[in-house]
């Protein structure tokens, strides 16, 4: 609807340069009015809460007014950054995030390419539905399934034993070195189908004429995949990648919290768990806020870097 | 004019729709909960109108937050009905769903408190409770009498007010006890029975028994026998952390051992090392469950319920559900006996203690309560003996009988009902009573306040296996395995000391727990030749933590308790 309105106006009042004049504002008043609720929404829920960042520089106590709080400067940040565990949880967060990112992208794109090649609609829909159903399970349930399958008498050990790949059941969850892999694999299992949806949509919008032309030139299925489909969804991939890079410090909380235990704690603790344990669980909301600020700042920085890189490479970008 | 009006009109409609969508999205949750509360109270109000015959009692609602998961009683629960008829009070319970800290954070952030809330130091710190001492003095003579001897102990160490009415730990008359709820090294009854009912005192004897039994019975009911379980999941960490203090003959003081009023942590001491080294050796012999440190609480209970676990260190209440399941399966020989194990014969065991006042537990009245006087009067009524009997024993003739000697007893049918969860939701007020101030010990007529502790009732309720088992030892109940507890030191127990949210002591405590969670499993599962190096790494990490802040805080509070609690 918005599009048609602007078109109409554009016809009536041709403009050479887009300068903001009273007349423009007036002519677009309907659009502006429509954007008011959303702008208000964003100001209220995205900008006003930033005021809460002041907590990070206080020794915040609930039920006290703002003027009664103690100001402590950078004490909370100091605690955060000087703690021995911080480097460890940062490494775990980035490590697991990176694995999730790479695995998530590769598997989703591959599955989408494969699904795209299936010509029988029923079969395609079936595979798609089955693969995205786990997305709707909560992590509590997924970790339960994962823990049960990885137990010493679980299905994974059973299969490996039957195939004679191992002699004794492996206690997967008690070894730190397996933990990142387990988290990555659970993410793939849960999200792969869901992540393909957007790629499939992008593939559907590729002009069929391109495929026909490629066929005329004698391109095989693989060639078409490589030279038509992939370039066709490249811009989607880049946008999604930029957005995911912004979330690199959100390695997740539930999976690590629910699957972790004392033996793998060195590999399982993420920033979120650290902040929960030393911030919120201690009633130290200031530290939790400081952790949040750190994450936001890093995320924004990464996002800008990724965006800038994309621009340099001549790719689609977000901002 | 008309031409201009039309688009504006359309725009207006559009905006109205947009706004209404946003607003309904925001307000939905609240509306619903208000509706629910409304309908619930509406319903109960009409109930009340129908049943109160004398019309003297004035109906009122009390909203209650219970800080743990629970089930709503049925709407026609007979005890709540009786309360409603006689006092006019209707309770609307909100049980914890999910994480307590998260829930409290939300409650505190919005100052959204119901009338009554179970005790929590976070809420106290946020100023969510009202001071009760004046209210009690003025309006609650029964409560005043009930808590008289404990008055000073109930005061908050930070500001000297009473905020919470402790739900356990106030004793009257003779204390009968037939059920031990506390910590011990537990062992399957069959292990003792097969060894000829020996008296087990030391750690070595204990593990020898388990090793022998496991060698003889590699499987139980077709599943592999598990020698020893150690639960360390989330806050249920005592299975791993606590045994060393008991093994040297100290009671449960949490993370410290107190000698002559001076507390020190024991995690890095040699007597702790001795225990974990023993576990390390036992692991080498295959006695310890391989998955023990990976399991969660549910998996732990499932293993215990299967009857294949021979022993563990735990608190009885923590695995009671598993034991109940074993009883339901009629596997009486697979249920557990608690043993007060120590390092050497000469040490007197101090597992069983006199229950201390359960500080920071029980109800407090919130700052949002409209009529605190009414609530304190209600609580004052409910502490009277008649009501207490109704809560514990039930209603005479229906839930218990009084025999010729005036003793309370239950028929087998009544006894069976007491372990039926569904029946209890309709006929017991456990959610409320669990947190109310209560009389413990015996009533003025000599009957025990707890049916399970009434000696003749306990005996009558025993199954044949347990009767035979206790006869073999010459004991009246399983509590007799433990030494009679001495008088508690005034400061006891140190575990109930509030370290104060966000303080250095609390941070140090969290760090210590983290280290133990990380290194103790490592040490136990290590190759015996590597044990020492893991242990040394563990202790050197402990020494990096600000242990002193933690110990100082506890010592300061111990001193404070000695100064303020002494009569």
Interface residues (C-beta under 8 A of the other chain):
Chain A: X30 X33 X34 X36 X37 X41 X59 X61 X62 X63 X84 X85 X147 X151 X152 X171 X173 X174 X261 X262 X263 X265 X266 X277 X278 X280 X281 X282 X283 X284 X285 X287
Chain B: X7 X11 X14 X15 X18 X19 X22 X101 X102 X105 X108 X109 X111 X122 X125 X126 X127 X128 X232 X233 X290 X291 X293 X294 X296 X299 X501 X502 X506 X507 X510 X514 X517 X518 X520 X521 X522 X525 X544
